[in-house]
């Protein structure tokens, strides 16, 4: 049997990655763009930091259901290269006045059953993510932008507070982002996804804080 070692940095990763309470978790970094969900469609991004580090993130819409009479979309985030391997989080998101409200959140770590986050954790930060930059950015016109995913005709937006630029295409889902620049990093579209299926399998279990102390085998 292989020896086990504690993964203390799992907690640090979750703090930065999951849509939950301000005390225990942060939220996935929503790409700056315009939320335009299509079930089964998604995008893969590479974020390169100025210090040379890279992060790959997948975003996809894997379902739709009604939430208090409004359309809610199951948006799935996949994080690769974490201490635990590939981690998947999905949130039931509703857009209201340019803000994204999280109704439910489910996460799944490799080899573990999915867990549903408690409602109080989802609402601790007010439950919203800004997902339409048009009211917070200046429209600088149309640019042609080439990334590993191809060449796109994009609207170029610059944040009014000077915090970055975004190039957005209606052909990219769910956020339209093709390229983004912000302080310390650049995000580019690597691949468009189609016919995406839900990666979370099994019946969600109640959130168990003891999973923060998960262990993983050594190599």
HELIX and SHEET records of a PDB file:
HELIX    1   1 UNK A    9  UNK A   17  1                                   9    
HELIX    2   2 UNK A  119  UNK A  122  1                                   4    
HELIX    3   3 UNK A  133  UNK A  135  5                                   3    
HELIX    4   4 UNK A  209  UNK A  213  5                                   5    
SHEET    1   A 2 UNK A   4  UNK A   6  0                                        
SHEET    2   A 2 UNK A 215  UNK A 217 -1                                        
SHEET    1   B11 UNK A 128  UNK A 130  0                                        
SHEET    2   B11 UNK A  99  UNK A 108 -1                                        
SHEET    3   B11 UNK A  85  UNK A  96 -1                                        
SHEET    4   B11 UNK A  70  UNK A  82 -1                                        
SHEET    5   B11 UNK A  54  UNK A  67 -1                                        
SHEET    6   B11 UNK A  42  UNK A  49 -1                                        
SHEET    7   B11 UNK A 185  UNK A 193 -1                                        
SHEET    8   B11 UNK A 177  UNK A 182 -1                                        
SHEET    9   B11 UNK A 164  UNK A 168 -1                                        
SHEET   10   B11 UNK A 150  UNK A 159 -1                                        
SHEET   11   B11 UNK A 137  UNK A 147 -1                                        
SHEET    1   C 4 UNK A 128  UNK A 130  0                                        
SHEET    2   C 4 UNK A  99  UNK A 108 -1                                        
SHEET    3   C 4 UNK A 115  UNK A 116 -1                                        
SHEET    4   C 4 UNK A 205  UNK A 206  1                                        
END                                                                             
